[in-house]
């Protein structure tokens, strides 16, 4: 077997160590210095990239891992640690199924404004915002994409229904817009089929088959009122629509002034709204009140969007 210079000197050094009785200490010292210089020489070559390529290393093949299977059925014993953890949450989970109100008629999502389900949500946040701010709020808008339940069936309305409908942590925000900016906001809401409370809106399907706002008026106690383009109005929406960048909403809402969070999540607002209506002896009703009016003639005979 061939060995390099360092190995040769090293072997000789250790042989002399064993035969130290015969060889003088001086020779051992000299060989020690030679060994050190040889190591330094090799190290320098490695640093300069001149060392010979290392021999390939063979990676040992890993032994296959052992796999076991456990049947998950009623014979599996409970885990005490998991049971202890779940015990703390059990009352909160049971509370989700406690009735908070009574619903007359199914709430359904569909069409422009997200149907009766959309009306329920925006009417609720407008009512709670008015209570929170101590003044009537004329307009509330939210996106129909944030409503994650398609139907809530008639009967007992529970906290679980609200959580399933509104799972996102969206907070209510109040802000001010001019009348002209309110119209811009409603154009976006109509084009996205989003929900609004407080207005009567006429819309059409244009030649590009897009929904388009024709007119909008405030609906106050069943009476229509024109929007003053120069007046300032307080509007309620969710922080998501204010913060999402690059959207149609962002283009309008970046012009809003007097922005103020209400410290209230949309889910909590709807829960409070249902509880307040129940306490006042009023049931929650499925409402389609004509707040969105389709103009078929202005749509070239096109059918109303579903």
Backbone as CSV, one residue per row, in Angstrom:
resi,resn,N_x,N_y,N_z,CA_x,CA_y,CA_z,C_x,C_y,C_z
1,UNK,0.861,-1.200,0.000,0.000,0.000,0.000,0.887,1.236,0.000
2,UNK,0.586,2.219,-0.900,1.371,3.443,-0.959,0.839,4.423,0.075
3,UNK,1.785,5.161,0.677,1.414,6.203,1.646,2.129,7.469,1.273
4,UNK,1.570,8.633,1.652,2.220,9.902,1.330,3.312,10.225,2.342
5,UNK,3.978,11.355,2.118,5.129,11.731,2.947,4.765,11.873,4.397
6,UNK,3.637,12.499,4.657,3.222,12.715,6.044,2.998,11.383,6.745
7,UNK,2.352,10.471,6.025,2.099,9.161,6.629,3.392,8.425,6.922
8,UNK,4.369,8.530,5.975,5.654,7.856,6.198,6.355,8.394,7.438
9,UNK,6.399,9.716,7.549,7.086,10.317,8.697,6.357,9.955,9.975
10,UNK,5.015,9.960,9.887,4.229,9.623,11.065,4.490,8.210,11.522
11,UNK,4.552,7.279,10.580,4.811,5.895,10.943,6.176,5.731,11.570
12,UNK,7.146,6.427,10.964,8.498,6.359,11.516,8.561,6.946,12.911
13,UNK,7.806,8.053,13.107,7.788,8.718,14.416,7.268,7.786,15.479
14,UNK,6.178,7.100,15.201,5.613,6.222,16.214,6.473,4.987,16.446
15,UNK,7.180,4.525,15.393,8.113,3.419,15.611,9.259,3.832,16.513
16,UNK,9.738,5.062,16.303,10.841,5.545,17.164,10.385,5.725,18.594
17,UNK,9.096,6.110,18.758,8.572,6.247,20.110,8.638,4.908,20.823
18,UNK,8.311,3.804,20.087,8.341,2.479,20.692,9.765,2.007,20.952
19,UNK,10.689,2.452,20.087,12.078,2.029,20.229,12.936,3.110,20.872
20,UNK,12.331,3.909,21.752,12.992,5.072,22.345,14.223,4.698,23.153
21,UNK,14.290,3.419,23.518,15.482,3.005,24.283,16.711,2.993,23.397
22,UNK,16.518,2.797,22.062,17.653,2.700,21.151,17.962,4.028,20.501
23,UNK,16.943,4.749,20.109,17.132,6.009,19.386,17.209,7.151,20.378
24,UNK,18.015,8.106,20.068,18.215,9.234,20.994,17.028,10.173,20.939
25,UNK,16.906,10.943,21.990,15.823,11.930,22.044,15.962,12.983,20.955
26,UNK,17.164,13.239,20.519,17.393,14.252,19.493,16.738,13.836,18.184
27,UNK,16.890,12.540,17.810,16.292,12.075,16.562,14.769,12.165,16.617
28,UNK,14.239,11.816,17.772,12.791,11.922,17.923,12.323,13.356,17.754
29,UNK,13.055,14.302,18.315,12.699,15.715,18.203,12.753,16.172,16.762
30,UNK,13.827,15.744,16.039,13.959,16.125,14.637,12.798,15.579,13.801
31,UNK,12.451,14.323,14.051,11.331,13.741,13.320,10.017,14.427,13.645
32,UNK,9.870,14.869,14.883,8.669,15.611,15.268,8.541,16.885,14.468
33,UNK,9.658,17.598,14.305,9.646,18.840,13.527,9.322,18.551,12.065
34,UNK,9.900,17.464,11.526,9.626,17.104,10.132,8.153,16.795,9.923
35,UNK,7.588,16.074,10.870,6.173,15.759,10.781,5.322,17.014,10.797
36,UNK,5.631,17.974,11.676,4.889,19.220,11.773,4.982,20.023,10.496
37,UNK,6.228,20.118,9.937,6.409,20.874,8.695,5.653,20.235,7.534
38,UNK,5.656,18.914,7.503,4.936,18.212,6.429,3.437,18.484,6.503
39,UNK,2.896,18.429,7.722,1.469,18.728,7.912,1.143,20.135,7.482
40,UNK,2.022,21.107,7.863,1.802,22.512,7.479,1.860,22.681,5.976
41,UNK,2.803,21.930,5.333,2.937,22.024,3.880,1.676,21.533,3.182
42,UNK,1.155,20.385,3.653,-0.071,19.847,3.064,-1.244,20.785,3.299
43,UNK,-1.337,21.374,4.506,-2.418,22.307,4.826,-2.391,23.520,3.937
44,UNK,-1.167,24.022,3.628,-1.036,25.188,2.754,-1.540,24.876,1.357
45,UNK,-1.187,23.656,0.876,-1.636,23.277,-0.461,-3.153,23.172,-0.524
46,UNK,-3.754,22.653,0.531,-5.221,22.555,0.556,-5.836,23.938,0.516
47,UNK,-5.272,24.866,1.294,-5.797,26.230,1.331,-5.705,26.891,-0.025
48,UNK,-4.633,26.552,-0.795,-4.459,27.159,-2.118,-5.178,26.380,-3.210
49,UNK,-5.921,25.329,-2.832,-6.659,24.542,-3.808,-5.779,23.594,-4.584
50,UNK,-4.624,23.259,-4.045,-3.687,22.427,-4.775,-3.666,20.991,-4.270
51,UNK,-4.439,20.669,-3.254,-4.427,19.312,-2.717,-5.130,18.366,-3.674
52,UNK,-4.734,17.127,-3.611,-5.360,16.133,-4.481,-6.821,15.957,-4.113
53,UNK,-7.641,15.624,-5.095,-9.070,15.421,-4.854,-9.282,14.283,-3.871
54,UNK,-10.177,14.464,-2.904,-10.404,13.411,-1.920,-11.041,12.192,-2.570
55,UNK,-10.772,11.052,-1.974,-11.353,9.816,-2.475,-12.857,9.843,-2.276
56,UNK,-13.621,9.316,-3.204,-15.088,9.310,-3.058,-15.514,8.554,-1.811
57,UNK,-16.566,9.109,-1.177,-17.089,8.516,0.048,-18.363,7.767,-0.279
58,UNK,-18.424,6.556,0.126,-19.611,5.747,-0.113,-20.591,5.910,1.036
59,UNK,-21.800,6.381,0.709,-22.813,6.584,1.745,-23.517,5.261,2.016
60,UNK,-23.496,4.847,3.266,-24.139,3.568,3.584,-25.646,3.653,3.366
61,UNK,-26.213,2.603,2.905,-27.660,2.559,2.679,-28.384,2.439,4.017
62,UNK,-29.344,3.391,4.218,-30.070,3.397,5.487,-31.000,2.201,5.574
63,UNK,-31.058,1.653,6.740,-31.959,0.526,6.958,-33.400,1.019,6.937
64,UNK,-34.321,0.299,6.345,-35.722,0.753,6.292,-36.295,0.917,7.698
65,UNK,-37.065,2.022,7.860,-37.662,2.299,9.167,-38.778,1.295,9.457
66,UNK,-38.880,0.984,10.708,-39.945,0.065,11.119,-41.262,0.820,11.208
67,UNK,-42.329,0.278,10.700,-43.644,0.915,10.691,-44.627,0.037,11.450
68,UNK,-45.384,0.711,12.308,-46.435,-0.004,13.025,-47.770,0.658,12.750
69,UNK,-48.833,-0.084,12.825,-50.169,0.429,12.593,-51.035,0.195,13.819
70,UNK,-51.844,1.248,14.114,-52.757,1.151,15.248,-54.173,1.415,14.761
71,UNK,-55.044,0.533,15.014,-56.441,0.712,14.619,-57.075,1.803,15.474
72,UNK,-57.697,2.775,14.824,-58.379,3.860,15.537,-59.862,3.530,15.565
73,UNK,-60.302,2.953,16.674,-61.703,2.594,16.839,-62.046,2.669,18.323
74,UNK,-63.193,2.151,18.690,-63.655,2.280,20.076,-62.799,1.500,21.070
75,UNK,-61.946,0.635,20.562,-61.089,-0.122,21.484,-59.860,0.686,21.903
76,UNK,-59.603,1.807,21.212,-58.452,2.640,21.547,-58.725,3.384,22.847
77,UNK,-57.821,3.272,23.796,-58.025,3.904,25.099,-57.857,5.421,25.021
78,UNK,-58.585,6.117,25.864,-58.476,7.572,25.939,-57.112,7.960,26.489
79,UNK,-56.626,9.102,26.006,-55.365,9.644,26.503,-55.694,10.652,27.597
80,UNK,-55.194,10.421,28.785,-55.531,11.277,29.930,-55.098,12.723,29.707
81,UNK,-53.916,12.909,29.102,-53.411,14.269,28.869,-54.302,15.025,27.887
82,UNK,-54.743,14.315,26.829,-55.636,14.951,25.845,-56.987,15.267,26.483
83,UNK,-57.512,14.323,27.279,-58.792,14.553,27.962,-58.720,15.781,28.864
84,UNK,-57.594,15.952,29.534,-57.430,17.100,30.433,-57.424,18.402,29.643
85,UNK,-56.759,18.394,28.491,-56.711,19.586,27.647,-58.098,19.933,27.116
86,UNK,-58.836,18.912,26.654,-60.159,19.142,26.073,-61.178,19.595,27.114
87,UNK,-60.967,19.197,28.351,-61.923,19.533,29.407,-62.083,21.039,29.556
88,UNK,-60.988,21.767,29.364,-61.045,23.236,29.505,-61.877,23.876,28.399
89,UNK,-61.923,23.224,27.215,-62.636,23.806,26.077,-64.064,23.300,25.938
90,UNK,-64.394,22.247,26.625,-65.729,21.646,26.479,-66.869,22.626,26.724
91,UNK,-66.819,23.450,27.802,-67.930,24.399,28.012,-68.081,25.391,26.860
92,UNK,-66.940,25.826,26.275,-67.007,26.786,25.172,-67.599,26.136,23.923
93,UNK,-67.255,24.878,23.700,-67.798,24.168,22.541,-69.302,23.955,22.707
94,UNK,-69.721,23.569,23.918,-71.160,23.370,24.168,-71.929,24.672,24.016
95,UNK,-71.270,25.800,24.370,-71.943,27.106,24.267,-72.273,27.467,22.823
96,UNK,-71.524,26.908,21.866,-71.781,27.199,20.460,-73.168,26.741,20.024
97,UNK,-73.698,25.740,20.681,-74.993,25.194,20.283,-76.155,25.739,21.111
98,UNK,-75.878,26.697,21.969,-76.950,27.329,22.734,-77.695,28.341,21.853
99,UNK,-79.005,28.324,21.805,-79.760,29.284,20.982,-79.550,30.718,21.459
100,UNK,-79.371,31.636,20.498,-79.273,33.063,20.835,-80.427,33.838,20.217
101,UNK,-81.234,33.183,19.387,-82.362,33.850,18.764,-83.174,32.872,17.944
102,UNK,-84.250,33.384,17.386,-85.129,32.565,16.562,-85.198,33.155,15.160
103,UNK,-85.055,32.282,14.155,-85.058,32.710,12.769,-86.364,32.306,12.095
104,UNK,-87.028,33.282,11.466,-88.246,33.035,10.707,-87.896,33.054,9.218
105,UNK,-88.010,31.888,8.587,-87.624,31.776,7.177,-86.138,31.490,7.041
106,UNK,-85.770,30.783,5.985,-84.356,30.466,5.742,-83.599,31.715,5.300
107,UNK,-82.376,31.849,5.788,-81.459,32.871,5.272,-80.629,32.217,4.179
108,UNK,-80.691,32.790,2.971,-79.994,32.197,1.836,-79.079,33.219,1.167
109,UNK,-77.917,32.717,0.770,-76.960,33.551,0.049,-77.120,33.322,-1.446
110,UNK,-77.197,34.413,-2.220,-77.301,34.264,-3.665,-77.717,35.560,-4.315
111,UNK,-77.278,35.741,-5.571,-77.646,36.934,-6.317,-76.880,38.169,-5.881
112,UNK,-77.283,39.305,-6.419,-76.653,40.580,-6.086,-76.948,40.931,-4.630
113,UNK,-75.927,41.289,-3.881,-76.116,41.622,-2.475,-76.099,40.424,-1.547
114,UNK,-75.825,39.246,-2.087,-75.731,38.001,-1.303,-77.044,37.603,-0.660
115,UNK,-78.169,38.010,-1.260,-79.476,37.542,-0.822,-79.863,37.946,0.591
116,UNK,-80.787,37.178,1.173,-81.274,37.493,2.525,-80.185,37.300,3.573
117,UNK,-79.219,36.437,3.290,-78.110,36.233,4.224,-77.224,37.477,4.271
118,UNK,-76.959,38.050,3.098,-76.190,39.291,3.051,-76.923,40.432,3.735
119,UNK,-78.246,40.522,3.511,-79.041,41.577,4.154,-78.987,41.460,5.675
120,UNK,-79.083,40.236,6.168,-79.024,39.980,7.611,-77.719,40.514,8.209
121,UNK,-76.602,40.254,7.540,-75.299,40.656,8.076,-75.124,42.177,8.042
122,UNK,-75.384,42.802,6.888,-75.146,44.255,6.820,-76.163,45.039,7.649
123,UNK,-77.396,44.548,7.748,-78.366,45.214,8.638,-77.887,45.129,10.084
124,UNK,-77.317,43.974,10.439,-76.829,43.785,11.802,-75.659,44.683,12.131
125,UNK,-74.675,44.768,11.230,-73.507,45.597,11.550,-73.863,47.087,11.527
126,UNK,-74.835,47.463,10.685,-75.248,48.882,10.680,-75.962,49.231,11.982
127,UNK,-76.797,48.310,12.466,-77.505,48.559,13.733,-76.533,48.642,14.900
128,UNK,-75.578,47.721,14.955,-74.626,47.720,16.063,-73.674,48.904,15.999
129,UNK,-73.290,49.318,14.789,-72.423,50.483,14.638,-73.144,51.761,15.064
130,UNK,-74.429,51.848,14.728,-75.224,53.012,15.149,-75.289,53.087,16.666
131,UNK,-75.456,51.923,17.305,-75.489,51.865,18.765,-74.142,52.253,19.353
132,UNK,-73.085,51.781,18.745,-71.736,52.034,19.241,-71.350,53.500,19.105
133,UNK,-71.711,54.112,17.984,-71.328,55.500,17.718,-72.338,56.510,18.254
134,UNK,-73.507,56.018,18.674,-74.507,56.918,19.244,-75.176,57.814,18.230
135,UNK,-75.220,57.380,16.972,-75.908,58.163,15.935,-76.314,57.220,14.808
136,UNK,-77.341,57.582,14.031,-77.769,56.713,12.934,-76.690,56.635,11.845
137,UNK,-76.389,55.427,11.422,-75.464,55.222,10.309,-76.299,54.907,9.074
138,UNK,-76.038,55.637,7.994,-76.879,55.523,6.808,-76.446,54.434,5.839
139,UNK,-75.190,53.960,5.949,-74.722,52.977,4.980,-73.700,52.024,5.602
140,UNK,-73.886,50.733,5.339,-72.909,49.701,5.705,-72.687,48.826,4.482
141,UNK,-71.427,48.444,4.258,-71.057,47.619,3.100,-70.100,46.533,3.568
142,UNK,-70.297,45.320,3.061,-69.319,44.257,3.288,-69.276,43.358,2.068
143,UNK,-68.205,42.592,1.959,-68.047,41.725,0.779,-68.768,40.401,0.979
144,UNK,-69.429,39.942,-0.061,-70.176,38.688,0.029,-69.246,37.489,0.157
145,UNK,-67.973,37.635,-0.277,-67.020,36.545,-0.155,-66.669,36.210,1.279
146,UNK,-66.916,37.137,2.199,-66.647,36.884,3.608,-67.733,36.091,4.299
147,UNK,-68.841,35.852,3.596,-69.942,35.057,4.156,-69.732,33.612,3.731
148,UNK,-69.381,32.747,4.680,-68.914,31.406,4.343,-69.955,30.310,4.561
149,UNK,-71.185,30.694,4.697,-72.269,29.724,4.840,-73.335,30.101,3.818
150,UNK,-73.872,29.118,3.110,-74.831,29.399,2.045,-76.262,29.508,2.542
151,UNK,-76.587,28.735,3.581,-77.955,28.717,4.100,-77.922,28.566,5.613
152,UNK,-78.777,29.330,6.291,-79.080,29.085,7.704,-80.569,28.779,7.762
153,UNK,-80.888,27.574,8.187,-82.273,27.111,8.136,-83.130,27.761,9.217
154,UNK,-84.404,27.900,8.921,-85.368,28.451,9.867,-85.348,27.656,11.170
155,UNK,-85.525,28.367,12.263,-85.541,27.715,13.580,-84.646,28.444,14.560
156,UNK,-84.065,27.679,15.483,-83.188,28.274,16.475,-81.884,28.742,15.818
157,UNK,-81.514,29.972,16.125,-80.267,30.542,15.618,-79.224,30.424,16.723
158,UNK,-78.111,29.781,16.431,-77.104,29.520,17.456,-75.814,30.287,17.169
159,UNK,-74.959,30.288,18.176,-73.653,30.909,18.021,-72.827,30.160,16.975
160,UNK,-73.039,28.858,16.878,-72.336,28.078,15.851,-72.684,28.579,14.453
161,UNK,-73.953,28.931,14.232,-74.353,29.462,12.932,-73.562,30.725,12.592
162,UNK,-73.403,31.586,13.580,-72.692,32.848,13.359,-71.216,32.592,13.087
163,UNK,-70.603,31.688,13.859,-69.193,31.370,13.649,-68.962,30.751,12.280
164,UNK,-69.842,29.859,11.849,-69.686,29.226,10.543,-69.924,30.213,9.410
165,UNK,-70.807,31.159,9.631,-71.088,32.191,8.635,-69.942,33.185,8.515
166,UNK,-69.369,33.574,9.655,-68.344,34.627,9.690,-67.096,34.121,10.413
167,UNK,-66.304,33.273,9.777,-65.154,32.683,10.461,-63.928,33.588,10.542
168,UNK,-63.909,34.669,9.754,-62.714,35.504,9.677,-62.711,36.587,10.756
169,UNK,-61.501,36.977,11.158,-61.347,38.002,12.195,-61.376,39.398,11.570
170,UNK,-62.501,39.752,10.994,-62.663,41.064,10.369,-63.289,42.043,11.358
171,UNK,-62.659,43.191,11.518,-63.119,44.188,12.482,-63.898,45.296,11.781
172,UNK,-64.878,45.845,12.482,-65.673,46.944,11.924,-64.900,48.257,12.018
173,UNK,-65.017,49.043,10.954,-64.345,50.343,10.896,-65.345,51.378,10.382
174,UNK,-65.330,52.556,11.006,-66.138,53.685,10.529,-65.212,54.667,9.813
175,UNK,-65.713,55.291,8.771,-64.926,56.293,8.038,-65.885,57.229,7.326
176,UNK,-65.364,58.344,6.879,-66.197,59.347,6.228,-65.881,59.421,4.737
177,UNK,-66.949,59.566,3.936,-66.832,59.760,2.491,-67.760,60.889,2.068
178,UNK,-67.394,61.574,1.011,-68.320,62.534,0.428,-69.410,61.764,-0.310
179,UNK,-70.486,62.469,-0.667,-71.559,61.821,-1.408,-71.064,61.242,-2.725
180,UNK,-70.183,61.988,-3.415,-69.635,61.501,-4.679,-68.825,60.224,-4.457
181,UNK,-68.072,60.168,-3.367,-67.288,58.969,-3.053,-68.171,57.798,-2.637
182,UNK,-69.296,58.096,-1.989,-70.260,57.039,-1.655,-70.759,56.364,-2.935
183,UNK,-71.048,57.162,-3.955,-71.496,56.594,-5.230,-70.402,55.724,-5.857
184,UNK,-69.153,56.161,-5.750,-68.045,55.347,-6.257,-67.961,54.016,-5.500
185,UNK,-68.159,54.085,-4.198,-68.127,52.868,-3.382,-69.253,51.915,-3.792
186,UNK,-70.431,52.446,-4.034,-71.562,51.615,-4.423,-71.384,51.018,-5.814
187,UNK,-70.706,51.732,-6.697,-70.399,51.161,-8.016,-69.545,49.899,-7.867
188,UNK,-68.570,49.967,-6.965,-67.724,48.799,-6.719,-68.553,47.676,-6.096
189,UNK,-69.367,48.008,-5.096,-70.180,46.991,-4.415,-71.108,46.278,-5.395
190,UNK,-71.734,47.018,-6.284,-72.641,46.415,-7.273,-71.861,45.522,-8.232
191,UNK,-70.719,45.994,-8.712,-69.940,45.206,-9.674,-69.441,43.906,-9.069
192,UNK,-69.268,43.882,-7.744,-68.816,42.666,-7.044,-69.976,41.874,-6.427
193,UNK,-71.215,42.348,-6.632,-72.415,41.694,-6.068,-72.391,41.682,-4.535
194,UNK,-71.768,42.686,-3.927,-71.599,42.692,-2.479,-72.812,43.273,-1.762
195,UNK,-72.836,43.057,-0.451,-73.995,43.411,0.365,-73.893,44.855,0.857
196,UNK,-75.051,45.505,0.941,-75.120,46.862,1.490,-76.426,47.036,2.247
197,UNK,-76.397,47.903,3.221,-77.593,48.233,3.999,-77.724,49.740,4.069
198,UNK,-78.939,50.231,3.735,-79.202,51.659,3.842,-79.541,52.341,2.534
199,UNK,-79.399,51.618,1.410,-79.620,52.245,0.113,-80.657,51.477,-0.697
200,UNK,-81.286,52.188,-1.644,-82.035,51.529,-2.715,-81.269,51.777,-3.996
201,UNK,-80.877,50.694,-4.624,-79.969,50.761,-5.768,-80.654,50.206,-7.011
202,UNK,-80.526,50.925,-8.122,-80.925,50.420,-9.423,-79.657,50.065,-10.189
203,UNK,-79.683,48.906,-10.862,-78.498,48.494,-11.602,-78.914,47.792,-12.890
204,UNK,-77.944,47.583,-13.747,-78.199,46.905,-15.019,-77.014,46.010,-15.367
205,UNK,-77.198,45.202,-16.411,-76.104,44.454,-17.013,-75.687,45.226,-18.262
206,UNK,-74.428,45.673,-18.329,-73.996,46.475,-19.474,-73.619,45.593,-20.664
207,UNK,-73.140,46.214,-21.740,-72.831,45.473,-22.967,-71.662,44.503,-22.786
208,UNK,-70.850,44.734,-21.749,-69.750,43.808,-21.429,-70.189,42.714,-20.465
209,UNK,-71.496,42.664,-20.208,-72.089,41.673,-19.300,-71.589,41.830,-17.858
210,UNK,-71.273,43.082,-17.521,-70.874,43.395,-16.154,-72.002,44.160,-15.457
211,UNK,-72.108,43.977,-14.133,-73.136,44.710,-13.389,-72.692,46.159,-13.219
212,UNK,-73.651,47.065,-13.390,-73.327,48.489,-13.388,-74.391,49.280,-12.629
213,UNK,-73.944,50.158,-11.746,-74.848,51.015,-10.973,-75.520,52.042,-11.884
214,UNK,-76.846,52.159,-11.756,-77.578,53.202,-12.478,-77.915,54.369,-11.563
215,UNK,-78.408,54.046,-10.370,-78.753,55.108,-9.417,-78.733,54.540,-8.001
216,UNK,-78.605,55.440,-7.031,-78.609,55.029,-5.621,-79.192,56.158,-4.781
217,UNK,-80.062,55.776,-3.861,-80.649,56.743,-2.930,-80.668,56.135,-1.540
218,UNK,-80.518,56.994,-0.537,-80.654,56.516,0.832,-82.102,56.081,1.059
219,UNK,-82.252,55.018,1.851,-83.577,54.525,2.202,-83.723,54.659,3.713
220,UNK,-84.418,55.719,4.135,-84.531,56.039,5.560,-85.981,55.865,5.984
221,UNK,-86.229,54.864,6.840,-87.584,54.550,7.291,-88.542,54.379,6.121
222,UNK,-88.056,53.710,5.078,-88.891,53.430,3.915,-89.014,54.575,2.941
223,UNK,-88.363,55.695,3.230,-88.451,56.869,2.353,-87.106,57.081,1.659
224,UNK,-87.145,57.264,0.332,-85.917,57.485,-0.424,-85.447,58.931,-0.277
225,UNK,-84.122,59.095,-0.182,-83.517,60.418,-0.052,-82.294,60.493,-0.950
226,UNK,-82.183,61.583,-1.696,-81.073,61.757,-2.625,-79.738,61.892,-1.874
227,UNK,-78.679,61.462,-2.539,-77.325,61.627,-2.010,-76.816,62.995,-2.427
228,UNK,-76.335,63.753,-1.466,-75.727,65.061,-1.746,-74.247,64.821,-2.080
229,UNK,-73.806,65.080,-3.293,-72.422,64.781,-3.678,-71.374,65.499,-2.836
230,UNK,-71.739,66.654,-2.259,-70.765,67.442,-1.507,-70.842,67.199,0.005
231,UNK,-71.890,66.525,0.465,-72.039,66.259,1.901,-71.087,65.144,2.336
232,UNK,-70.856,65.063,3.647,-70.006,64.014,4.210,-70.872,63.007,4.956
233,UNK,-70.644,61.715,4.688,-71.431,60.637,5.291,-70.503,59.643,5.984
234,UNK,-70.954,59.142,7.124,-70.216,58.087,7.826,-70.665,56.730,7.303
235,UNK,-69.698,55.906,6.955,-69.952,54.584,6.383,-69.295,53.534,7.276
236,UNK,-69.911,52.361,7.353,-69.356,51.245,8.117,-68.959,50.129,7.157
237,UNK,-67.770,49.580,7.373,-67.335,48.412,6.610,-66.370,47.611,7.478
238,UNK,-65.608,46.721,6.859,-64.658,45.889,7.597,-63.227,46.279,7.212
239,UNK,-62.311,46.046,8.136,-60.923,46.447,7.905,-60.299,45.726,6.711
240,UNK,-60.778,44.544,6.402,-60.233,43.801,5.260,-60.346,44.616,3.973
241,UNK,-61.507,45.208,3.726,-61.697,45.973,2.495,-60.855,47.241,2.484
242,UNK,-60.552,47.768,3.658,-59.719,48.958,3.742,-58.246,48.634,3.541
243,UNK,-57.828,47.445,3.955,-56.404,47.116,3.964,-55.933,46.360,2.731
244,UNK,-56.835,45.678,2.035,-56.409,44.901,0.866,-55.940,45.860,-0.224
245,UNK,-54.749,45.609,-0.753,-54.155,46.532,-1.717,-54.448,46.091,-3.145
246,UNK,-54.509,47.079,-4.035,-54.685,46.773,-5.447,-56.092,46.410,-5.856
247,UNK,-57.051,46.521,-4.947,-58.427,46.146,-5.272,-59.225,47.374,-5.694
248,UNK,-60.425,47.113,-6.248,-61.318,48.218,-6.606,-61.715,49.003,-5.357
249,UNK,-61.917,48.283,-4.255,-62.283,48.960,-3.009,-61.164,49.889,-2.536
250,UNK,-59.924,49.432,-2.663,-58.792,50.245,-2.200,-58.723,51.571,-2.938
251,UNK,-59.048,51.549,-4.221,-59.013,52.774,-5.020,-59.951,53.833,-4.451
252,UNK,-61.116,53.397,-3.976,-62.098,54.334,-3.411,-61.783,54.655,-1.957
253,UNK,-61.515,53.613,-1.167,-61.417,53.800,0.285,-60.136,54.480,0.733
254,UNK,-59.129,54.566,-0.143,-57.929,55.313,0.238,-58.217,56.815,0.354
255,UNK,-59.356,57.225,-0.172,-59.764,58.629,-0.078,-60.581,58.912,1.183
256,UNK,-60.905,57.868,1.940,-61.733,58.039,3.143,-60.991,58.854,4.200
257,UNK,-61.741,59.567,5.016,-61.166,60.363,6.109,-61.804,59.941,7.439
258,UNK,-61.209,60.448,8.509,-61.733,60.206,9.863,-61.939,58.716,10.124
259,UNK,-60.918,57.939,9.804,-60.985,56.489,9.990,-60.936,56.151,11.476
260,UNK,-61.863,55.312,11.948,-61.850,54.946,13.362,-62.382,53.524,13.560
261,UNK,-61.533,52.650,14.111,-61.979,51.295,14.429,-63.027,51.321,15.536
262,UNK,-63.986,50.423,15.465,-65.044,50.377,16.474,-64.714,49.426,17.613
263,UNK,-63.589,48.698,17.501,-63.241,47.730,18.548,-64.229,46.583,18.612
264,UNK,-64.744,46.190,17.450,-65.784,45.169,17.393,-65.597,44.313,16.153
265,UNK,-65.467,43.006,16.353,-65.383,42.090,15.223,-66.771,41.925,14.594
266,UNK,-66.805,41.677,13.294,-68.085,41.533,12.611,-68.894,40.388,13.211
267,UNK,-68.237,39.300,13.582,-68.931,38.155,14.185,-69.567,38.533,15.517
268,UNK,-68.840,39.302,16.331,-69.377,39.737,17.623,-70.532,40.719,17.432
269,UNK,-70.406,41.567,16.402,-71.481,42.520,16.120,-72.780,41.792,15.774
270,UNK,-72.680,40.738,14.954,-73.881,39.995,14.572,-74.444,39.227,15.761
271,UNK,-73.567,38.674,16.588,-74.025,37.985,17.799,-74.775,38.949,18.710
272,UNK,-74.205,40.135,18.924,-74.851,41.148,19.773,-76.176,41.603,19.169
273,UNK,-76.207,41.722,17.854,-77.425,42.146,17.169,-78.555,41.132,17.381
274,UNK,-78.248,39.850,17.211,-79.265,38.806,17.395,-79.754,38.794,18.840
275,UNK,-78.836,38.896,19.779,-79.211,38.880,21.195,-80.069,40.101,21.547
276,UNK,-79.732,41.260,20.976,-80.505,42.474,21.254,-81.911,42.370,20.676
277,UNK,-82.021,41.828,19.456,-83.338,41.649,18.849,-84.177,40.660,19.656
278,UNK,-83.528,39.601,20.135,-84.229,38.596,20.937,-84.702,39.196,22.258
279,UNK,-83.848,39.978,22.891,-84.208,40.620,24.164,-85.371,41.591,23.986
280,UNK,-85.466,42.178,22.794,-86.559,43.121,22.515,-87.824,42.407,22.042
281,UNK,-87.783,41.058,22.015,-88.960,40.284,21.617,-89.152,40.197,20.121
282,UNK,-88.088,40.437,19.359,-88.199,40.397,17.904,-87.417,39.196,17.358
283,UNK,-88.045,38.468,16.440,-87.358,37.370,15.766,-86.524,37.916,14.619
284,UNK,-85.535,37.133,14.208,-84.755,37.465,13.011,-85.526,36.945,11.806
285,UNK,-85.713,37.795,10.804,-86.512,37.419,9.643,-85.684,37.454,8.364
286,UNK,-86.010,36.531,7.484,-85.391,36.511,6.168,-86.013,37.627,5.329
287,UNK,-85.166,38.584,4.918,-85.696,39.779,4.258,-85.066,39.973,2.882
288,UNK,-85.919,40.088,1.878,-85.541,40.589,0.560,-86.462,41.772,0.296
289,UNK,-85.941,42.970,0.549,-86.797,44.155,0.619,-86.691,45.084,-0.582
290,UNK,-86.125,44.605,-1.682,-86.039,45.462,-2.864,-84.956,46.506,-2.787
291,UNK,-83.934,46.281,-1.981,-82.840,47.262,-1.903,-81.981,47.253,-3.168
292,UNK,-82.032,46.150,-3.927,-81.389,46.071,-5.240,-82.489,45.873,-6.286
293,UNK,-82.589,46.803,-7.228,-83.627,46.741,-8.252,-82.962,46.610,-9.621
294,UNK,-83.300,45.533,-10.307,-82.707,45.283,-11.622,-83.524,45.973,-12.708
295,UNK,-82.844,46.706,-13.594,-83.491,47.395,-14.710,-83.265,46.575,-15.985
296,UNK,-84.273,45.791,-16.353,-84.148,44.903,-17.513,-84.101,45.694,-18.811
297,UNK,-84.879,46.767,-18.890,-84.912,47.572,-20.115,-83.548,48.200,-20.391
298,UNK,-82.890,48.682,-19.322,-81.569,49.303,-19.488,-80.491,48.257,-19.724
299,UNK,-80.854,46.991,-19.580,-79.900,45.899,-19.788,-80.059,45.239,-21.139
300,UNK,-80.815,45.881,-22.031,-81.003,45.333,-23.363,-81.785,44.044,-23.389
301,UNK,-82.648,43.875,-22.394,-83.475,42.676,-22.335,-82.810,41.507,-21.641
302,UNK,-81.597,41.691,-21.110,-80.908,40.600,-20.422,-81.658,40.231,-19.150
303,UNK,-81.520,38.982,-18.752,-82.206,38.514,-17.555,-81.456,38.971,-16.297
304,UNK,-82.220,39.026,-15.202,-81.636,39.424,-13.919,-80.599,38.394,-13.461
305,UNK,-79.420,38.823,-13.026,-78.390,37.889,-12.569,-78.865,37.112,-11.343
306,UNK,-78.508,35.833,-11.302,-78.885,34.987,-10.172,-77.714,34.812,-9.223
